[in-house]
Amino acid sequence: MVAAQCCDAFGVVTRGRVRLELRDSEPGPVLGRDAAFWLRGTGVRALPNPGRRRARVRIVAASHASQHTPTPVTEYWRNDMTSMNDTGGIAGPASGQTSHRLRRLAGTGFLATLAAMVATTLAAALAQAVGVDFEVPDGGETIPLSGFAVVTGFFSVMGIVIAVALRRWSARPAERFVWTAVSLTAISLVPPLLAGADTATTTALLGLHLVPATVMIPTLARSLRTRTD
């Protein structure tokens, strides 16, 4: 947590990058070298290092901010840049914490993938039971139930990869993931409309595209919004 003596001060990034982590658990912007920010009134509770390179931040007391030779607040940054007790401040990336979060996100994603595969396959079986043949005019082939499971699993894993990448490098991973996932889901609805299948098959295929999306997107977005482990 940001030390009390530093709350009425401002910081300058002198090396690497840091992310402003707010008290309401919302991720703030990622600041690069020479970027300055106020600690007073901004709700900053921690400054995690989002990159692989070491980062350095200098904290300057507000009472000296307007002077030509500002006095740095005494500070010391741990590797996760959440504590201050010494002058200056160098920190390496929070590799252990980051790895744990990424593993947790991936684990949650794989469980959601299994749920999406089961839900999609059951929905396809139900559609077949009421008379949908899933016959595609090109070649006259019928899509098997196993095909729905395989395709759902593949694209769900791709969603996990996107979520992990955004978690690792984006300042607002949850929002960007939702935007990306919704956009890709909308694009995925185009092929069924162009396949030339009958109305029942086309409608069922559109619905089956939405089933895994309703499982994966909220689950991964919720996991991306979780800032504490």
PyMOL CGO cylinders between C-alpha atoms (Angstrom):
from pymol import cmd
from pymol.cgo import CYLINDER

trace = [
    CYLINDER, 0.00, 0.00, 0.00, 1.12, 3.59, -0.54, 0.3, 1, 1, 1, 1, 1, 1,
    CYLINDER, 1.12, 3.59, -0.54, 2.69, 4.91, 2.65, 0.3, 1, 1, 1, 1, 1, 1,
    CYLINDER, 2.69, 4.91, 2.65, 0.86, 7.71, 4.48, 0.3, 1, 1, 1, 1, 1, 1,
    CYLINDER, 0.86, 7.71, 4.48, 3.79, 10.11, 4.16, 0.3, 1, 1, 1, 1, 1, 1,
    CYLINDER, 3.79, 10.11, 4.16, 3.64, 9.73, 0.38, 0.3, 1, 1, 1, 1, 1, 1,
    CYLINDER, 3.64, 9.73, 0.38, -0.07, 10.42, -0.05, 0.3, 1, 1, 1, 1, 1, 1,
    CYLINDER, -0.07, 10.42, -0.05, 0.50, 14.18, -0.42, 0.3, 1, 1, 1, 1, 1, 1,
    CYLINDER, 0.50, 14.18, -0.42, 3.18, 13.84, -3.09, 0.3, 1, 1, 1, 1, 1, 1,
    CYLINDER, 3.18, 13.84, -3.09, 3.69, 13.16, -6.76, 0.3, 1, 1, 1, 1, 1, 1,
    CYLINDER, 3.69, 13.16, -6.76, 5.74, 10.59, -8.61, 0.3, 1, 1, 1, 1, 1, 1,
    CYLINDER, 5.74, 10.59, -8.61, 7.87, 10.58, -11.75, 0.3, 1, 1, 1, 1, 1, 1,
    CYLINDER, 7.87, 10.58, -11.75, 8.69, 7.40, -13.66, 0.3, 1, 1, 1, 1, 1, 1,
    CYLINDER, 8.69, 7.40, -13.66, 12.42, 7.52, -14.33, 0.3, 1, 1, 1, 1, 1, 1,
    CYLINDER, 12.42, 7.52, -14.33, 12.85, 4.02, -15.74, 0.3, 1, 1, 1, 1, 1, 1,
    CYLINDER, 12.85, 4.02, -15.74, 10.61, 1.32, -17.22, 0.3, 1, 1, 1, 1, 1, 1,
    CYLINDER, 10.61, 1.32, -17.22, 6.81, 1.34, -16.81, 0.3, 1, 1, 1, 1, 1, 1,
    CYLINDER, 6.81, 1.34, -16.81, 4.38, 1.19, -13.89, 0.3, 1, 1, 1, 1, 1, 1,
    CYLINDER, 4.38, 1.19, -13.89, 0.63, 0.71, -13.69, 0.3, 1, 1, 1, 1, 1, 1,
    CYLINDER, 0.63, 0.71, -13.69, -1.52, 2.82, -11.36, 0.3, 1, 1, 1, 1, 1, 1,
    CYLINDER, -1.52, 2.82, -11.36, -3.66, 0.43, -9.30, 0.3, 1, 1, 1, 1, 1, 1,
    CYLINDER, -3.66, 0.43, -9.30, -6.57, 2.23, -7.64, 0.3, 1, 1, 1, 1, 1, 1,
    CYLINDER, -6.57, 2.23, -7.64, -8.21, 1.63, -4.26, 0.3, 1, 1, 1, 1, 1, 1,
    CYLINDER, -8.21, 1.63, -4.26, -11.48, 0.56, -5.88, 0.3, 1, 1, 1, 1, 1, 1,
    CYLINDER, -11.48, 0.56, -5.88, -9.54, -2.35, -7.48, 0.3, 1, 1, 1, 1, 1, 1,
    CYLINDER, -9.54, -2.35, -7.48, -9.86, -0.82, -10.96, 0.3, 1, 1, 1, 1, 1, 1,
    CYLINDER, -9.86, -0.82, -10.96, -6.67, -0.89, -13.06, 0.3, 1, 1, 1, 1, 1, 1,
    CYLINDER, -6.67, -0.89, -13.06, -5.40, 2.54, -14.00, 0.3, 1, 1, 1, 1, 1, 1,
    CYLINDER, -5.40, 2.54, -14.00, -3.21, 3.61, -16.92, 0.3, 1, 1, 1, 1, 1, 1,
    CYLINDER, -3.21, 3.61, -16.92, 0.27, 2.29, -17.60, 0.3, 1, 1, 1, 1, 1, 1,
    CYLINDER, 0.27, 2.29, -17.60, 2.83, 5.09, -17.35, 0.3, 1, 1, 1, 1, 1, 1,
    CYLINDER, 2.83, 5.09, -17.35, 6.16, 5.13, -19.16, 0.3, 1, 1, 1, 1, 1, 1,
    CYLINDER, 6.16, 5.13, -19.16, 9.43, 6.95, -18.60, 0.3, 1, 1, 1, 1, 1, 1,
    CYLINDER, 9.43, 6.95, -18.60, 9.20, 10.67, -17.65, 0.3, 1, 1, 1, 1, 1, 1,
    CYLINDER, 9.20, 10.67, -17.65, 5.47, 10.38, -16.90, 0.3, 1, 1, 1, 1, 1, 1,
    CYLINDER, 5.47, 10.38, -16.90, 4.38, 12.16, -13.71, 0.3, 1, 1, 1, 1, 1, 1,
    CYLINDER, 4.38, 12.16, -13.71, 1.35, 11.59, -11.52, 0.3, 1, 1, 1, 1, 1, 1,
    CYLINDER, 1.35, 11.59, -11.52, -0.13, 12.87, -8.24, 0.3, 1, 1, 1, 1, 1, 1,
    CYLINDER, -0.13, 12.87, -8.24, -0.72, 10.49, -5.35, 0.3, 1, 1, 1, 1, 1, 1,
    CYLINDER, -0.72, 10.49, -5.35, -2.96, 13.02, -3.61, 0.3, 1, 1, 1, 1, 1, 1,
    CYLINDER, -2.96, 13.02, -3.61, -6.64, 12.59, -4.43, 0.3, 1, 1, 1, 1, 1, 1,
    CYLINDER, -6.64, 12.59, -4.43, -6.12, 9.93, -7.10, 0.3, 1, 1, 1, 1, 1, 1,
    CYLINDER, -6.12, 9.93, -7.10, -6.91, 6.81, -5.07, 0.3, 1, 1, 1, 1, 1, 1,
    CYLINDER, -6.91, 6.81, -5.07, -3.63, 5.10, -6.01, 0.3, 1, 1, 1, 1, 1, 1,
    CYLINDER, -3.63, 5.10, -6.01, -2.95, 2.18, -3.67, 0.3, 1, 1, 1, 1, 1, 1,
    CYLINDER, -2.95, 2.18, -3.67, -0.15, 0.38, -5.51, 0.3, 1, 1, 1, 1, 1, 1,
    CYLINDER, -0.15, 0.38, -5.51, 2.19, 0.71, -8.48, 0.3, 1, 1, 1, 1, 1, 1,
    CYLINDER, 2.19, 0.71, -8.48, 2.72, -2.78, -9.95, 0.3, 1, 1, 1, 1, 1, 1,
    CYLINDER, 2.72, -2.78, -9.95, 5.30, -3.23, -12.68, 0.3, 1, 1, 1, 1, 1, 1,
    CYLINDER, 5.30, -3.23, -12.68, 3.52, -4.68, -15.77, 0.3, 1, 1, 1, 1, 1, 1,
    CYLINDER, 3.52, -4.68, -15.77, 6.66, -5.29, -17.81, 0.3, 1, 1, 1, 1, 1, 1,
    CYLINDER, 6.66, -5.29, -17.81, 9.65, -7.61, -17.83, 0.3, 1, 1, 1, 1, 1, 1,
    CYLINDER, 9.65, -7.61, -17.83, 12.19, -4.81, -17.34, 0.3, 1, 1, 1, 1, 1, 1,
    CYLINDER, 12.19, -4.81, -17.34, 12.97, -3.25, -13.99, 0.3, 1, 1, 1, 1, 1, 1,
    CYLINDER, 12.97, -3.25, -13.99, 11.23, 0.03, -13.22, 0.3, 1, 1, 1, 1, 1, 1,
    CYLINDER, 11.23, 0.03, -13.22, 12.13, 3.06, -11.12, 0.3, 1, 1, 1, 1, 1, 1,
    CYLINDER, 12.13, 3.06, -11.12, 9.84, 5.75, -9.69, 0.3, 1, 1, 1, 1, 1, 1,
    CYLINDER, 9.84, 5.75, -9.69, 10.89, 8.87, -7.77, 0.3, 1, 1, 1, 1, 1, 1,
    CYLINDER, 10.89, 8.87, -7.77, 8.39, 10.23, -5.26, 0.3, 1, 1, 1, 1, 1, 1,
    CYLINDER, 8.39, 10.23, -5.26, 8.63, 13.97, -4.54, 0.3, 1, 1, 1, 1, 1, 1,
    CYLINDER, 8.63, 13.97, -4.54, 7.01, 15.68, -1.55, 0.3, 1, 1, 1, 1, 1, 1,
    CYLINDER, 7.01, 15.68, -1.55, 4.24, 18.05, -2.56, 0.3, 1, 1, 1, 1, 1, 1,
    CYLINDER, 4.24, 18.05, -2.56, 5.58, 20.80, -0.30, 0.3, 1, 1, 1, 1, 1, 1,
    CYLINDER, 5.58, 20.80, -0.30, 8.74, 20.83, -2.41, 0.3, 1, 1, 1, 1, 1, 1,
    CYLINDER, 8.74, 20.83, -2.41, 7.14, 20.22, -5.78, 0.3, 1, 1, 1, 1, 1, 1,
    CYLINDER, 7.14, 20.22, -5.78, 7.43, 23.82, -6.96, 0.3, 1, 1, 1, 1, 1, 1,
    CYLINDER, 7.43, 23.82, -6.96, 11.05, 24.25, -5.88, 0.3, 1, 1, 1, 1, 1, 1,
    CYLINDER, 11.05, 24.25, -5.88, 13.99, 23.88, -8.23, 0.3, 1, 1, 1, 1, 1, 1,
    CYLINDER, 13.99, 23.88, -8.23, 15.48, 21.06, -6.13, 0.3, 1, 1, 1, 1, 1, 1,
    CYLINDER, 15.48, 21.06, -6.13, 12.60, 18.89, -5.03, 0.3, 1, 1, 1, 1, 1, 1,
    CYLINDER, 12.60, 18.89, -5.03, 13.14, 16.63, -2.05, 0.3, 1, 1, 1, 1, 1, 1,
    CYLINDER, 13.14, 16.63, -2.05, 12.29, 12.99, -2.63, 0.3, 1, 1, 1, 1, 1, 1,
    CYLINDER, 12.29, 12.99, -2.63, 10.12, 11.31, -0.06, 0.3, 1, 1, 1, 1, 1, 1,
    CYLINDER, 10.12, 11.31, -0.06, 11.84, 8.43, 1.71, 0.3, 1, 1, 1, 1, 1, 1,
    CYLINDER, 11.84, 8.43, 1.71, 10.76, 5.27, -0.09, 0.3, 1, 1, 1, 1, 1, 1,
    CYLINDER, 10.76, 5.27, -0.09, 11.61, 1.71, -0.92, 0.3, 1, 1, 1, 1, 1, 1,
    CYLINDER, 11.61, 1.71, -0.92, 9.88, -0.33, -3.58, 0.3, 1, 1, 1, 1, 1, 1,
    CYLINDER, 9.88, -0.33, -3.58, 9.51, -4.08, -3.27, 0.3, 1, 1, 1, 1, 1, 1,
    CYLINDER, 9.51, -4.08, -3.27, 9.46, -6.10, -6.47, 0.3, 1, 1, 1, 1, 1, 1,
    CYLINDER, 9.46, -6.10, -6.47, 5.70, -5.57, -6.78, 0.3, 1, 1, 1, 1, 1, 1,
    CYLINDER, 5.70, -5.57, -6.78, 6.15, -1.81, -6.14, 0.3, 1, 1, 1, 1, 1, 1,
    CYLINDER, 6.15, -1.81, -6.14, 3.55, -1.62, -3.38, 0.3, 1, 1, 1, 1, 1, 1,
    CYLINDER, 3.55, -1.62, -3.38, 5.59, -0.34, -0.44, 0.3, 1, 1, 1, 1, 1, 1,
    CYLINDER, 5.59, -0.34, -0.44, 7.81, 2.68, 0.23, 0.3, 1, 1, 1, 1, 1, 1,
    CYLINDER, 7.81, 2.68, 0.23, 10.52, 3.07, 2.84, 0.3, 1, 1, 1, 1, 1, 1,
    CYLINDER, 10.52, 3.07, 2.84, 13.82, 4.16, 1.26, 0.3, 1, 1, 1, 1, 1, 1,
    CYLINDER, 13.82, 4.16, 1.26, 15.20, 6.85, -1.05, 0.3, 1, 1, 1, 1, 1, 1,
    CYLINDER, 15.20, 6.85, -1.05, 14.94, 6.32, -4.74, 0.3, 1, 1, 1, 1, 1, 1,
    CYLINDER, 14.94, 6.32, -4.74, 13.21, 3.19, -5.82, 0.3, 1, 1, 1, 1, 1, 1,
    CYLINDER, 13.21, 3.19, -5.82, 14.03, 0.35, -8.13, 0.3, 1, 1, 1, 1, 1, 1,
    CYLINDER, 14.03, 0.35, -8.13, 11.83, -2.65, -8.67, 0.3, 1, 1, 1, 1, 1, 1,
    CYLINDER, 11.83, -2.65, -8.67, 11.78, -5.69, -10.83, 0.3, 1, 1, 1, 1, 1, 1,
    CYLINDER, 11.78, -5.69, -10.83, 8.56, -7.05, -12.30, 0.3, 1, 1, 1, 1, 1, 1,
    CYLINDER, 8.56, -7.05, -12.30, 6.20, -8.92, -9.99, 0.3, 1, 1, 1, 1, 1, 1,
    CYLINDER, 6.20, -8.92, -9.99, 6.91, -12.12, -11.86, 0.3, 1, 1, 1, 1, 1, 1,
    CYLINDER, 6.91, -12.12, -11.86, 5.63, -14.48, -9.18, 0.3, 1, 1, 1, 1, 1, 1,
    CYLINDER, 5.63, -14.48, -9.18, 2.38, -12.61, -8.68, 0.3, 1, 1, 1, 1, 1, 1,
    CYLINDER, 2.38, -12.61, -8.68, 1.88, -12.17, -12.43, 0.3, 1, 1, 1, 1, 1, 1,
    CYLINDER, 1.88, -12.17, -12.43, 2.51, -15.84, -13.13, 0.3, 1, 1, 1, 1, 1, 1,
    CYLINDER, 2.51, -15.84, -13.13, 0.04, -16.85, -10.44, 0.3, 1, 1, 1, 1, 1, 1,
    CYLINDER, 0.04, -16.85, -10.44, -2.63, -14.58, -11.88, 0.3, 1, 1, 1, 1, 1, 1,
    CYLINDER, -2.63, -14.58, -11.88, -2.06, -15.87, -15.40, 0.3, 1, 1, 1, 1, 1, 1,
    CYLINDER, -2.06, -15.87, -15.40, -2.23, -19.49, -14.24, 0.3, 1, 1, 1, 1, 1, 1,
    CYLINDER, -2.23, -19.49, -14.24, -5.42, -18.75, -12.35, 0.3, 1, 1, 1, 1, 1, 1,
    CYLINDER, -5.42, -18.75, -12.35, -6.93, -17.07, -15.40, 0.3, 1, 1, 1, 1, 1, 1,
    CYLINDER, -6.93, -17.07, -15.40, -5.93, -19.98, -17.65, 0.3, 1, 1, 1, 1, 1, 1,
    CYLINDER, -5.93, -19.98, -17.65, -7.36, -22.51, -15.18, 0.3, 1, 1, 1, 1, 1, 1,
    CYLINDER, -7.36, -22.51, -15.18, -10.65, -20.65, -15.00, 0.3, 1, 1, 1, 1, 1, 1,
    CYLINDER, -10.65, -20.65, -15.00, -10.70, -20.43, -18.77, 0.3, 1, 1, 1, 1, 1, 1,
    CYLINDER, -10.70, -20.43, -18.77, -10.17, -24.16, -19.28, 0.3, 1, 1, 1, 1, 1, 1,
    CYLINDER, -10.17, -24.16, -19.28, -12.98, -25.00, -16.86, 0.3, 1, 1, 1, 1, 1, 1,
    CYLINDER, -12.98, -25.00, -16.86, -15.22, -22.59, -18.75, 0.3, 1, 1, 1, 1, 1, 1,
    CYLINDER, -15.22, -22.59, -18.75, -14.11, -24.23, -22.01, 0.3, 1, 1, 1, 1, 1, 1,
    CYLINDER, -14.11, -24.23, -22.01, -15.23, -27.65, -20.79, 0.3, 1, 1, 1, 1, 1, 1,
    CYLINDER, -15.23, -27.65, -20.79, -18.56, -26.16, -19.70, 0.3, 1, 1, 1, 1, 1, 1,
    CYLINDER, -18.56, -26.16, -19.70, -18.98, -24.45, -23.08, 0.3, 1, 1, 1, 1, 1, 1,
    CYLINDER, -18.98, -24.45, -23.08, -18.21, -27.67, -24.97, 0.3, 1, 1, 1, 1, 1, 1,
    CYLINDER, -18.21, -27.67, -24.97, -20.76, -29.63, -22.93, 0.3, 1, 1, 1, 1, 1, 1,
    CYLINDER, -20.76, -29.63, -22.93, -23.42, -26.92, -23.24, 0.3, 1, 1, 1, 1, 1, 1,
    CYLINDER, -23.42, -26.92, -23.24, -22.94, -26.56, -27.00, 0.3, 1, 1, 1, 1, 1, 1,
    CYLINDER, -22.94, -26.56, -27.00, -22.98, -30.31, -27.63, 0.3, 1, 1, 1, 1, 1, 1,
    CYLINDER, -22.98, -30.31, -27.63, -26.13, -30.76, -25.54, 0.3, 1, 1, 1, 1, 1, 1,
    CYLINDER, -26.13, -30.76, -25.54, -27.81, -27.86, -27.35, 0.3, 1, 1, 1, 1, 1, 1,
    CYLINDER, -27.81, -27.86, -27.35, -26.89, -29.41, -30.72, 0.3, 1, 1, 1, 1, 1, 1,
    CYLINDER, -26.89, -29.41, -30.72, -28.24, -32.79, -29.61, 0.3, 1, 1, 1, 1, 1, 1,
    CYLINDER, -28.24, -32.79, -29.61, -31.48, -31.14, -28.52, 0.3, 1, 1, 1, 1, 1, 1,
    CYLINDER, -31.48, -31.14, -28.52, -31.75, -29.40, -31.89, 0.3, 1, 1, 1, 1, 1, 1,
    CYLINDER, -31.75, -29.40, -31.89, -31.27, -32.73, -33.67, 0.3, 1, 1, 1, 1, 1, 1,
    CYLINDER, -31.27, -32.73, -33.67, -33.95, -34.27, -31.48, 0.3, 1, 1, 1, 1, 1, 1,
    CYLINDER, -33.95, -34.27, -31.48, -36.50, -31.72, -32.67, 0.3, 1, 1, 1, 1, 1, 1,
    CYLINDER, -36.50, -31.72, -32.67, -35.66, -32.29, -36.35, 0.3, 1, 1, 1, 1, 1, 1,
    CYLINDER, -35.66, -32.29, -36.35, -32.67, -30.08, -37.26, 0.3, 1, 1, 1, 1, 1, 1,
    CYLINDER, -32.67, -30.08, -37.26, -30.45, -32.10, -39.61, 0.3, 1, 1, 1, 1, 1, 1,
    CYLINDER, -30.45, -32.10, -39.61, -27.38, -29.76, -39.65, 0.3, 1, 1, 1, 1, 1, 1,
    CYLINDER, -27.38, -29.76, -39.65, -26.84, -30.60, -43.32, 0.3, 1, 1, 1, 1, 1, 1,
    CYLINDER, -26.84, -30.60, -43.32, -24.60, -28.19, -45.17, 0.3, 1, 1, 1, 1, 1, 1,
    CYLINDER, -24.60, -28.19, -45.17, -25.37, -27.92, -48.93, 0.3, 1, 1, 1, 1, 1, 1,
    CYLINDER, -25.37, -27.92, -48.93, -21.68, -27.81, -49.92, 0.3, 1, 1, 1, 1, 1, 1,
    CYLINDER, -21.68, -27.81, -49.92, -20.95, -31.55, -50.26, 0.3, 1, 1, 1, 1, 1, 1,
    CYLINDER, -20.95, -31.55, -50.26, -24.20, -32.53, -48.61, 0.3, 1, 1, 1, 1, 1, 1,
    CYLINDER, -24.20, -32.53, -48.61, -22.41, -33.37, -45.35, 0.3, 1, 1, 1, 1, 1, 1,
    CYLINDER, -22.41, -33.37, -45.35, -24.06, -33.40, -41.94, 0.3, 1, 1, 1, 1, 1, 1,
    CYLINDER, -24.06, -33.40, -41.94, -22.18, -31.78, -39.04, 0.3, 1, 1, 1, 1, 1, 1,
    CYLINDER, -22.18, -31.78, -39.04, -21.64, -34.42, -36.29, 0.3, 1, 1, 1, 1, 1, 1,
    CYLINDER, -21.64, -34.42, -36.29, -22.08, -33.66, -32.61, 0.3, 1, 1, 1, 1, 1, 1,
    CYLINDER, -22.08, -33.66, -32.61, -18.37, -34.21, -32.06, 0.3, 1, 1, 1, 1, 1, 1,
    CYLINDER, -18.37, -34.21, -32.06, -17.70, -31.45, -34.58, 0.3, 1, 1, 1, 1, 1, 1,
    CYLINDER, -17.70, -31.45, -34.58, -19.53, -28.93, -32.41, 0.3, 1, 1, 1, 1, 1, 1,
    CYLINDER, -19.53, -28.93, -32.41, -17.48, -29.96, -29.38, 0.3, 1, 1, 1, 1, 1, 1,
    CYLINDER, -17.48, -29.96, -29.38, -14.16, -29.70, -31.24, 0.3, 1, 1, 1, 1, 1, 1,
    CYLINDER, -14.16, -29.70, -31.24, -14.90, -26.32, -32.82, 0.3, 1, 1, 1, 1, 1, 1,
    CYLINDER, -14.90, -26.32, -32.82, -16.20, -24.94, -29.51, 0.3, 1, 1, 1, 1, 1, 1,
    CYLINDER, -16.20, -24.94, -29.51, -13.10, -26.14, -27.68, 0.3, 1, 1, 1, 1, 1, 1,
    CYLINDER, -13.10, -26.14, -27.68, -10.73, -24.67, -30.27, 0.3, 1, 1, 1, 1, 1, 1,
    CYLINDER, -10.73, -24.67, -30.27, -12.24, -21.19, -30.32, 0.3, 1, 1, 1, 1, 1, 1,
    CYLINDER, -12.24, -21.19, -30.32, -12.70, -21.16, -26.55, 0.3, 1, 1, 1, 1, 1, 1,
    CYLINDER, -12.70, -21.16, -26.55, -8.98, -21.84, -26.12, 0.3, 1, 1, 1, 1, 1, 1,
    CYLINDER, -8.98, -21.84, -26.12, -8.28, -18.99, -28.54, 0.3, 1, 1, 1, 1, 1, 1,
    CYLINDER, -8.28, -18.99, -28.54, -10.37, -16.80, -26.27, 0.3, 1, 1, 1, 1, 1, 1,
    CYLINDER, -10.37, -16.80, -26.27, -8.23, -17.85, -23.29, 0.3, 1, 1, 1, 1, 1, 1,
    CYLINDER, -8.23, -17.85, -23.29, -5.07, -16.93, -25.22, 0.3, 1, 1, 1, 1, 1, 1,
    CYLINDER, -5.07, -16.93, -25.22, -6.49, -13.49, -25.98, 0.3, 1, 1, 1, 1, 1, 1,
    CYLINDER, -6.49, -13.49, -25.98, -7.51, -13.00, -22.35, 0.3, 1, 1, 1, 1, 1, 1,
    CYLINDER, -7.51, -13.00, -22.35, -4.05, -14.00, -21.06, 0.3, 1, 1, 1, 1, 1, 1,
    CYLINDER, -4.05, -14.00, -21.06, -2.35, -11.65, -23.53, 0.3, 1, 1, 1, 1, 1, 1,
    CYLINDER, -2.35, -11.65, -23.53, -4.58, -8.74, -22.50, 0.3, 1, 1, 1, 1, 1, 1,
    CYLINDER, -4.58, -8.74, -22.50, -4.06, -9.54, -18.81, 0.3, 1, 1, 1, 1, 1, 1,
    CYLINDER, -4.06, -9.54, -18.81, -0.32, -9.46, -19.37, 0.3, 1, 1, 1, 1, 1, 1,
    CYLINDER, -0.32, -9.46, -19.37, 0.01, -6.33, -21.51, 0.3, 1, 1, 1, 1, 1, 1,
    CYLINDER, 0.01, -6.33, -21.51, -3.19, -4.25, -21.38, 0.3, 1, 1, 1, 1, 1, 1,
    CYLINDER, -3.19, -4.25, -21.38, -4.02, -1.55, -18.84, 0.3, 1, 1, 1, 1, 1, 1,
    CYLINDER, -4.02, -1.55, -18.84, -7.75, -2.37, -19.08, 0.3, 1, 1, 1, 1, 1, 1,
    CYLINDER, -7.75, -2.37, -19.08, -7.85, -6.08, -19.93, 0.3, 1, 1, 1, 1, 1, 1,
    CYLINDER, -7.85, -6.08, -19.93, -11.48, -6.80, -19.04, 0.3, 1, 1, 1, 1, 1, 1,
    CYLINDER, -11.48, -6.80, -19.04, -12.95, -4.02, -21.18, 0.3, 1, 1, 1, 1, 1, 1,
    CYLINDER, -12.95, -4.02, -21.18, -10.73, -4.80, -24.16, 0.3, 1, 1, 1, 1, 1, 1,
    CYLINDER, -10.73, -4.80, -24.16, -11.43, -8.51, -23.88, 0.3, 1, 1, 1, 1, 1, 1,
    CYLINDER, -11.43, -8.51, -23.88, -15.21, -7.99, -23.89, 0.3, 1, 1, 1, 1, 1, 1,
    CYLINDER, -15.21, -7.99, -23.89, -14.97, -5.68, -26.90, 0.3, 1, 1, 1, 1, 1, 1,
    CYLINDER, -14.97, -5.68, -26.90, -12.72, -8.13, -28.79, 0.3, 1, 1, 1, 1, 1, 1,
    CYLINDER, -12.72, -8.13, -28.79, -14.74, -11.23, -27.89, 0.3, 1, 1, 1, 1, 1, 1,
    CYLINDER, -14.74, -11.23, -27.89, -18.08, -9.66, -28.78, 0.3, 1, 1, 1, 1, 1, 1,
    CYLINDER, -18.08, -9.66, -28.78, -16.68, -8.45, -32.10, 0.3, 1, 1, 1, 1, 1, 1,
    CYLINDER, -16.68, -8.45, -32.10, -15.31, -11.91, -32.95, 0.3, 1, 1, 1, 1, 1, 1,
    CYLINDER, -15.31, -11.91, -32.95, -18.59, -13.52, -31.96, 0.3, 1, 1, 1, 1, 1, 1,
    CYLINDER, -18.59, -13.52, -31.96, -20.47, -11.19, -34.28, 0.3, 1, 1, 1, 1, 1, 1,
    CYLINDER, -20.47, -11.19, -34.28, -18.09, -12.06, -37.12, 0.3, 1, 1, 1, 1, 1, 1,
    CYLINDER, -18.09, -12.06, -37.12, -18.59, -15.78, -36.44, 0.3, 1, 1, 1, 1, 1, 1,
    CYLINDER, -18.59, -15.78, -36.44, -22.30, -15.40, -37.19, 0.3, 1, 1, 1, 1, 1, 1,
    CYLINDER, -22.30, -15.40, -37.19, -21.60, -14.55, -40.82, 0.3, 1, 1, 1, 1, 1, 1,
    CYLINDER, -21.60, -14.55, -40.82, -20.56, -18.03, -42.15, 0.3, 1, 1, 1, 1, 1, 1,
    CYLINDER, -20.56, -18.03, -42.15, -23.84, -19.77, -41.09, 0.3, 1, 1, 1, 1, 1, 1,
    CYLINDER, -23.84, -19.77, -41.09, -25.78, -17.08, -42.96, 0.3, 1, 1, 1, 1, 1, 1,
    CYLINDER, -25.78, -17.08, -42.96, -23.72, -17.72, -46.11, 0.3, 1, 1, 1, 1, 1, 1,
    CYLINDER, -23.72, -17.72, -46.11, -23.67, -21.53, -45.93, 0.3, 1, 1, 1, 1, 1, 1,
    CYLINDER, -23.67, -21.53, -45.93, -26.94, -21.93, -47.82, 0.3, 1, 1, 1, 1, 1, 1,
    CYLINDER, -26.94, -21.93, -47.82, -28.47, -24.36, -45.31, 0.3, 1, 1, 1, 1, 1, 1,
    CYLINDER, -28.47, -24.36, -45.31, -32.19, -24.50, -44.63, 0.3, 1, 1, 1, 1, 1, 1,
    CYLINDER, -32.19, -24.50, -44.63, -33.80, -22.09, -42.18, 0.3, 1, 1, 1, 1, 1, 1,
    CYLINDER, -33.80, -22.09, -42.18, -33.84, -24.53, -39.26, 0.3, 1, 1, 1, 1, 1, 1,
    CYLINDER, -33.84, -24.53, -39.26, -30.16, -25.42, -39.62, 0.3, 1, 1, 1, 1, 1, 1,
    CYLINDER, -30.16, -25.42, -39.62, -29.11, -21.80, -40.07, 0.3, 1, 1, 1, 1, 1, 1,
    CYLINDER, -29.11, -21.80, -40.07, -31.08, -20.70, -36.99, 0.3, 1, 1, 1, 1, 1, 1,
    CYLINDER, -31.08, -20.70, -36.99, -29.66, -23.54, -34.93, 0.3, 1, 1, 1, 1, 1, 1,
    CYLINDER, -29.66, -23.54, -34.93, -26.08, -22.78, -36.02, 0.3, 1, 1, 1, 1, 1, 1,
    CYLINDER, -26.08, -22.78, -36.02, -26.50, -19.13, -35.09, 0.3, 1, 1, 1, 1, 1, 1,
    CYLINDER, -26.50, -19.13, -35.09, -27.78, -20.13, -31.67, 0.3, 1, 1, 1, 1, 1, 1,
    CYLINDER, -27.78, -20.13, -31.67, -24.95, -22.61, -31.17, 0.3, 1, 1, 1, 1, 1, 1,
    CYLINDER, -24.95, -22.61, -31.17, -22.43, -19.85, -31.85, 0.3, 1, 1, 1, 1, 1, 1,
    CYLINDER, -22.43, -19.85, -31.85, -23.94, -17.83, -29.02, 0.3, 1, 1, 1, 1, 1, 1,
    CYLINDER, -23.94, -17.83, -29.02, -23.99, -20.65, -26.45, 0.3, 1, 1, 1, 1, 1, 1,
    CYLINDER, -23.99, -20.65, -26.45, -20.19, -20.80, -25.85, 0.3, 1, 1, 1, 1, 1, 1,
    CYLINDER, -20.19, -20.80, -25.85, -19.98, -17.00, -26.04, 0.3, 1, 1, 1, 1, 1, 1,
    CYLINDER, -19.98, -17.00, -26.04, -22.44, -16.66, -23.15, 0.3, 1, 1, 1, 1, 1, 1,
    CYLINDER, -22.44, -16.66, -23.15, -20.27, -19.05, -21.12, 0.3, 1, 1, 1, 1, 1, 1,
    CYLINDER, -20.27, -19.05, -21.12, -16.77, -17.86, -21.99, 0.3, 1, 1, 1, 1, 1, 1,
    CYLINDER, -16.77, -17.86, -21.99, -17.08, -14.08, -22.25, 0.3, 1, 1, 1, 1, 1, 1,
    CYLINDER, -17.08, -14.08, -22.25, -18.62, -13.34, -18.82, 0.3, 1, 1, 1, 1, 1, 1,
    CYLINDER, -18.62, -13.34, -18.82, -16.38, -15.90, -17.08, 0.3, 1, 1, 1, 1, 1, 1,
    CYLINDER, -16.38, -15.90, -17.08, -13.12, -14.59, -18.53, 0.3, 1, 1, 1, 1, 1, 1,
    CYLINDER, -13.12, -14.59, -18.53, -14.16, -10.94, -18.17, 0.3, 1, 1, 1, 1, 1, 1,
    CYLINDER, -14.16, -10.94, -18.17, -14.99, -11.50, -14.50, 0.3, 1, 1, 1, 1, 1, 1,
    CYLINDER, -14.99, -11.50, -14.50, -11.63, -13.19, -13.96, 0.3, 1, 1, 1, 1, 1, 1,
    CYLINDER, -11.63, -13.19, -13.96, -9.84, -10.31, -15.68, 0.3, 1, 1, 1, 1, 1, 1,
    CYLINDER, -9.84, -10.31, -15.68, -11.54, -7.83, -13.35, 0.3, 1, 1, 1, 1, 1, 1,
    CYLINDER, -11.54, -7.83, -13.35, -10.27, -9.69, -10.29, 0.3, 1, 1, 1, 1, 1, 1,
    CYLINDER, -10.27, -9.69, -10.29, -7.26, -7.68, -9.08, 0.3, 1, 1, 1, 1, 1, 1,
    CYLINDER, -7.26, -7.68, -9.08, -6.47, -9.53, -5.90, 0.3, 1, 1, 1, 1, 1, 1,
    CYLINDER, -6.47, -9.53, -5.90, -5.38, -13.16, -5.62, 0.3, 1, 1, 1, 1, 1, 1,
]
cmd.load_cgo(trace, "trace")
